Amino acid sequence: MSRRLSNIIGFDDAPFARESRAPVPIVGAVFAGPRFDGVLIGAVTRDGFDAAARIIQMVRDSKFAAHARLIMLQGITVAGFNVIDPFSIQDTLGLPLLVVSRKRPDRHAIRQALLENIDQGEEKWAVIEKLGPMEPLGGLFIQRVGLSGEEAAAVVERLSVHSRIPEPIRTAHLIAGALTRGVSRGAP
């Protein structure tokens, strides 16, 4: 029997200028079932390795911490190549994680970029390797930590109301875009 994962926080990063080294905003959209319930806003280092710690802090410091049942991520990286360590988040918060993407990433290109151009590239690639390749699910690609394929499919189906992307991630994407551009646009 699968769990009812009803209180979900979806995270996405804000757009940023390629040449910028400023901290990059990240947004958490909090949902209680289908209802949009709140927003968390923080920032991470461009191409850093602090995204998991920052997400943990944002959730822990929020009024939503006690009710959160699942963390959703729009991809495994934010702010360029700031790799989110989902195992660290699960171990610290005790919550399962679901990574969602419209497209299957090119693992070879990611590995090459990390190992040749990015600080702590080997450690970041080790996280991606441990997580494994993305699985297809209803026109999307997912990675999961701490939840079954059946649970992941149920959450995605229940929360994909206006597009294939689940509402917590879609909403985080829209808010994050508005933070830096003044207006939201486009799909995650």
Buried (B, 14 or more C-beta within 10 A) or exposed (E): EEEEBBBBBBBBBBBBEEEEEEBBBBBBBBBBEEEEBEBBBBBBBBBBBBBBBBBBBBBEEBEBEEBBBBBBBBBBBBBBBBBBBBBBBBBBBEBBBBBBBBEEBEBEEBBEBBEEEBEBBEEBBBBBEEBEEBEEBEEBBBBBBBBEEEBBBBBBEBBBEEEBBBBBBBBBBBBBBBBBEEEEEEEB
